[in-house]
Amino acid sequence: METKKEIKILIWIGLIFGAAFFLPIESARFMTAIDATLDLVKWYAREHVILCLLPAFFIAGVISIFVSQGSVLKYFGANAKKWLAYSVAAVSGTILAVCSCTILPLFSSIHKRGAGLGPAVAFLYSGPAINILAIILTARILGFEMGVARVIGAVSFSVIIGGLMSLIYRKEEKVKREEQMHITPPPEKRPMWQTSFHFFILILILVFANWGAPSAGDTSSTWYYLWFYKWQITSFFGLGLVFSLIYILKIKWQWVLAAVLATGLAAFLSYTFIEDAKIAPLVPVLVGIAGLSIITLLDKRDPDNKEWTLASWGFAKQILPLLLIGVITAGFLLGSTHDGQTIAGVIPNEWISNLVGGNSIFSNFFASIVGAFMYFATLTEVPILQGLIAAGMGKGPALALLLAGPSLSLPNMLVIRGVMGTQKTIVYIVLVVIMATISGLIYGGLF
C-alpha cells in the first residue's frame, strides 16, 4: 500500500517536471494564451466578482435562510403543480439580469431547499438565457427576428430541458415526491411581503449595478439614461435595503447608519482619488458588502441574520474556487474577449470563425459546443456575435451559440457538477447542445 502511494507521488513529480521541462515559452501562441488567461482573470475579478457574484451570494443566502421551505416546495417542489413550477422558473430570467455564473448560487440554494429537478434545471437555464436586457440588445443589434427567436428558443428550452431532466430521472423524482409529502413546513417567521420585499430589493440592486452600457452613438434612449444614472438608481434601491435591514430584519438602526456612512465615505473618497471610472464604484460596493456582513454577523436579536451571511459565505466557498479554475481554463483555451478587444487563446479565433459559416449540422453543432464552453458575461455575447457574423458566421450557428452560450460555460459546468453530480450535469449539457443545434438549423433554414 505504501509502495503504491510512493509510486503515485513519483508519477506526479515526473509529470510536473516534464511539463516544466517542455514548457513551450518560445511559442508565440502559447505566450498569447497566457496573456489571455491573465487578462480574463483580471477582467473577471474587476467586472464580475464584486458587482455580480457577491450580491448573488447574499440573494442565495436569502433563499436559503429567509425563504421558507414551504414556499420553495409550493412553487418548485416535486409535488408542485407542473404548470406553476415551470412557469415561474421559465420567466425568472426576465427579473434576473444574470450570467451563467451568477445564477449558480441561486440555483444551488433552491436545489438544497427541495426544489424538483425539472423546475430547478428550468430555473438554471432560464436565469441567464431570458435576460430581458440581453434580449432587447439582441433585437437592436442583431435584428428583430434574432431577438424574437432568442425569446422563443430560451423559454421553450427551459421548459423542455427541465421536463426531460425530470423524465429521465423520474425514479429519483418519485422518491423525492414521496418524501416531500410527509414534510410539514414550519410556519412563516414573518409575513411573505416582507421576505419578498427584502429579496426583490437585492435583485434590483444587482440588476442596476450591472446595467450594461448602450450601443455606440446612443445618447437619447431610455436605455442610455438608465445606464447614465444607474448608480443613483442603485443608491435609491440601497435605501430600500436600509429600510429592510431596520424594519424587517430588526437590526439596530445605529449599526445600519454606521454602515451607510462608511459606504458613503468610501464613495466620496473613491470618486475623488480614483480616476478609473470602472474601478471607483467597486470601492463603495465592497465597503457596503463588508458593512452588511459585519452588522448581520454581530446581530444578537435574530439568529437568522447571522445565518444569512454565513450561508452566503458557504455559497462563496463552494463556488468561487471552481469558477476560478474554469475562468483560467476558458481563458487559456478560448482567449479573452471584452471591451472591444480580443486576445486569442491556444485555439485560434480564425478556426472558430471558419467552422461556423453556413448552416450545416456541423456548423450549428460546433457553435453550440463553443457557446457551451466559452464564458460570456451578461450582455457581452451580443457584440461578440456581431463580430463573428461580420467574419462570416451563419445566422443559424449564431442563434445556436446564443441559446447555448449564456446559460453554460466551463466554470458554470464545474459548479453544476458539484450540485447535481457528474451524470446529471453531462445530461444537462448534452440536452442544451442538441436543442441549440436543432434550433440553429431551423432558424438558419428560415432566414
N, C-alpha and C positions, 0 to 999 in steps of 0.2 A: 504493500500500500504506500509506504514511504517512498519506495523507488519510483512509482508512477507519479507521485507528486513532484519529485525532483526532476523527472523527465519533462513534465509539463512546464515547469519553471524554465528549464533549459531551452525548450522549444520556443517559449515566449521571448526569452532573451535573444535567441537566434533570429527570430522574426523581426524584432525591433532593431537589432543590429543590422540585419540585412536591409531593412527599409532605410535606415540612416546611411548605410554604405552606398546604396544605389540611388540616393535621393537625386532626382533629375533637376538640380537647381540651374543647370546650364540651358534648360528648355524654356524658351520664352513663353510657351503656352502654360507650362506648369507655374511659372512665377506670376503670370497674369491671373491664373486661377487663385493663387494665394492672395493676391491683391483684392480680387473679387470677394473672396471669403471674408477677409478682414473688413472690407468696405461694407458688406452686407451685415456683418455682426455689429459694426459701429452704428450703421443707419438704423438697424432693428432696435438697438438699445436706446437710441435717441428719439426715434419717432414712434416706437410701438410699445415699449415696456411700461413707461411711466403713464402715458395718456390712455393706453388701451388695456393692457393686462392688469395693472394694479387696480383700477376701478372694477374691472371684470371679476377679479378675485373677491372683492368686497360684495359685489352683486351676488356671486355664487354663495358667499357666506350668508347673505340674507335668505336665500332659498334654503340653505342647509339648516339655519337656526330659527329664523323668524317665520318662514312659511311653513305652516303645519303640515304634517304628513298627510292629514286628511285632505287638504287642498290639492296636494300633488297627486294623491290617489284618485281624487274626484275628476281631475282633468287629464291626467296622464297614466293613471294606474292600469294594471292589466284588466281590471273589471270595469274601467270607464267606458262610456258609450263611444264606439269607434268614431262616429261622425264628429263628436265633440273633441275627442283627443287629437284626431288628425287635423281637424280644422284649426284648433288652437296652435298646434305645432307648425302647421304649414304657413300660417300668416305671421309667425313670430318674427321673421326676418324683416317685416315692414317696420317693426318697432326697434329691433336691434341692429344698429349700423355697425356690424362687427365683421371680422375676417375669420378665416378658418382656425386661427389660434385663439382668438378672444372668446369664441363660442365654447371652447373646451371646458373651462371651469363651470360654466352654466350647465352644460350637458352632464358633466360629472356629478354635479350636485343633485339634479333631478333624477339621475340614474340611481344614485345612492339612496334617494328618498323613496324609491319603489316604483318609479315610472315603468310602464310596459316597454319592452324592447322596441316595438314598432313606433309608437309616439316619440320615444326618446331619440331614435335614429332620424325620424322625420324632423324633429327639432334641431338635431345636429346638422342636418343638411340645409334646412331652410334658413337658419340663422344668418349665415354669410351669403347664401345664394339669392335670397329675396330681399336683399338690402335695397330699400327704396331709393336711396341716393345713387347707388351704383346703376340701378335700372334706368333712372332718369338720365344719368350721364351717358349710358349706353345708347339710349334713343337719340340724344342730342348729337353725339359724336359719330356713332357707327350706323345711324339710320333708325327710323321709326320701326321698321319691320324687325330689325335685330332686337330692339328693346322689347317689342311685343313677344317675340319668340323666346326671349330670355325669361319673361314673366311666366308664360305658359309652360315652358320646359321646367323651370325651377319649382313651381307649385306642384305640377304633376309628378316630378321626380321625388319630391319629399314624401308625398303620399304613397306612391308606388313602391319606392325603395323601403320605406318603413313597413308597408304591408307585406312585401316579400320577405323582409327580415323576420317579421312576426310569423309568417307562414313557414319559413324554413326551420325556425326554432320553436315551432308550435308546442312541442312537448315540454320544453322549459317554461314557456309562457303559461301552459295549462297548470303546471305546478305552482307558478307564481300567483295565478288567479285563485287557486285553492287556498294558498297561504294568506292572501290578502283578504279573502272572505271572512277570516277569523280575526282580522285586525280591528280593534276598536280604538280609533284615534283619540288622543286626549282632547279635551275642549280647547277652543281657541283662547290664547292668553290675552289677546287684545282684539278689538273689532277689526274686521277684514279690511275696512277702508284705510285704517292706519298703516297696516302692513303694506297694502297696495301703494299708498302714498310714498312710504319710505323706499319701496322697491323702484317705483317709476321715477322718483326724483333722481335716484342714482343712475337710472337708464338715460334720462335726459341729459345729465351731466356728461355721461360717457359719449352720447351722440354728438352734442355740440362741441365738446372739447376736441373731437376728431373730425369736425366738419371739413370736407375737402375743399381745396381752392377751386374757383370756377375756371372754365376753359379760357385760354389766352384771348384777350381782347374783350372779355365780358366784364363790363363795369356798370351795368344798369339793371341786371336781372335780380329777382328775389334771392336766387342762389348766391349771387355776389354779396348782397347786403347781409345775408345770414352769415356768410363767411367773414365779411369785414368786421361785423360786430359779434363774432362768435364768443369771444372771451367775456364781453359784457353779458351776453345771454347765459353763458355758463355760470358767471358770477351770480346772476339772478336766481338760477336754479340752486346754486350753492347756498343762498339764503333760505331756500326751501329745505335744504338738508339741515341747516342750523335749527329751523323750526322743528323738524322731525326729531333731531337729537334731543332737544329740550322737552318738547311736548309729548312725543310718542315714546322715546326711549328713556325719558326721565333722567337724563344726565345733568349734573349740576350746571346751571347756566354760566357760572363763573368760569368753569373749565372750558365750556364751548366758546365763550367770549375770548378767552386766552388763546385758543387755537385759531380763531378767526383773526385776531390781531396779529398773531405770528405769521399767518398766511398773507395778510395784507402787507405787513412789513417786508416779507420776502418778495412780494410782487413789486413793491416800490423800489427796493434795492436792486432787484434783478433787471428791471426795465431801465434803471438809472445807470448801472455799471456794465451790463452785458449787451453788447451791440448786436449779437446774432439774434434776429427776431424769432428764430425757431427754438433756440435754447432758452431764452428769457422766460417763457411761460412754464417751462418744466420745473423751475425752482419753486415757485409758489405751489404748484400742484403737488410736488414731492413733500414740501413742508406741510401742506394741508393733509395729505395722507398720513404723514408721521404724527401730526396732531390728533387726527381721528383715531389712530391706533393707540396712542398714549391715553387719551381720555376714556376710551372704551375699556382698555386693559385695567385701568385704575378704578373704574366704577364699581362701587360696592352695593348699589341699590338693586341692580338686576343682574344676576349672573349671566343671562343671555347676551348682554352687551359685550362682556369679556369673551364669551364663547364665539361671538360673531367674528371678532378679529382673529381669534385662534383658528377658527375654521378657514378663514381667508388665508392665513399663513399656511395651513395644511394644504390647501389647493396650490399655493405658490411653490411649496417644497416638492409637490408631486409633479407639477407641470413644467416649471422653468428649466430644470436640468435637461429634460427631454427636448424641449424647444431649442435650447442652445445647441445640442447635438444635431438636431435637424437643420437648423439655420446654417451651421458650419458645413454640413454635408451638401445642402442645396446650393450654397454659395460656391463651393469648390467645383461641383459638377456642372451647374447650370448658369453660374455667374450672378452678377448683381445688376439689377435694373431698377432705377428710381430717379426721380427729379430730372428726367430728361437725359440721363447718362446711362450707358451700358458698359459693363466690364465683363468680358467673356470668361466663362469657366473652362474646365477641361474639355467639355463638349462644345464645339464651336457653334455660335448662333446661326452661321450660314447653313449648317447642316439641318437645323430645325426649320429654317425658312424654306429650304429646298424640299423638305419632306412633307410639308403641309399645303402644297399647292393643289389646285383642282378639287375634286370632290369624290375621290376614290375611298373605298373602305379603309385602305391602309392610311391615307392622309388623315381621315377622321379619327381612326383608332390611335394614330401616333399623336395627334393633337390632344386627345383625351388623356393619354399617358403622360405627356409633358405637363399638361394642366394639373393632373393629379399629383405630380411630384414637385412641381415648382411652387415656390411660396409667393403669394400675392397679398400685399397689404390692402386694406379697404380702398377701393376706387382705382388702384394702380393697374388693374388688369385692362382697363379701357384704353389708356394711352399706349400700353404695351401692345395690345392687339391692333391699335391703329397703325403702329409702326410695322407690325408683321403683315398686315393686309397690304400696306404700301409696298412691302418687299415681295408680294406675290402670294400671300396666304389666301386660300379659298374661303368663301363665306360659310360653307358647311363646317370645315375644321375650326373656323373662328368661333362659331356657336358651340361646337363640341368643347373647345378649350374654356369658353365662358361658363359652361354648365359643370365642367369637372374641376376647373381651377380654383375658384373662390372657396369651395367647400372642402377641398382636400389640399394637403401639402405634406411633404415628408415630415416636418415637425409635428403636424397635426396627427399623422398616422401613428407615430410613436406613442403619443399620449392616449389616443383612442385604444391602442393595444393594451395599455396599462389599465384602462377602464373596463373594456369589454372582453379582452382576451385576443389571442392571435387569430383564431379561426374566424370569429365574428368580424374582426377588422378586415381580414382578407376578403370575406364575402361582401362586406360593405363596399370596399374599394372596387371589386370586380363589377358589382351592380352599377356603381356610378360610372365607371369607364364604359361598360357596354351600353348603357342608356344614353350617355353623352355621344357615343359613336353613332348610334341609330338616329338620334335627333339631328346630328350634323348632316348625316346622309339625306334625311328627309328635307331639311331646310335648304341644303345645297342644291337638291334636285328642284325645289320650288323656286328658288331665287338665283 
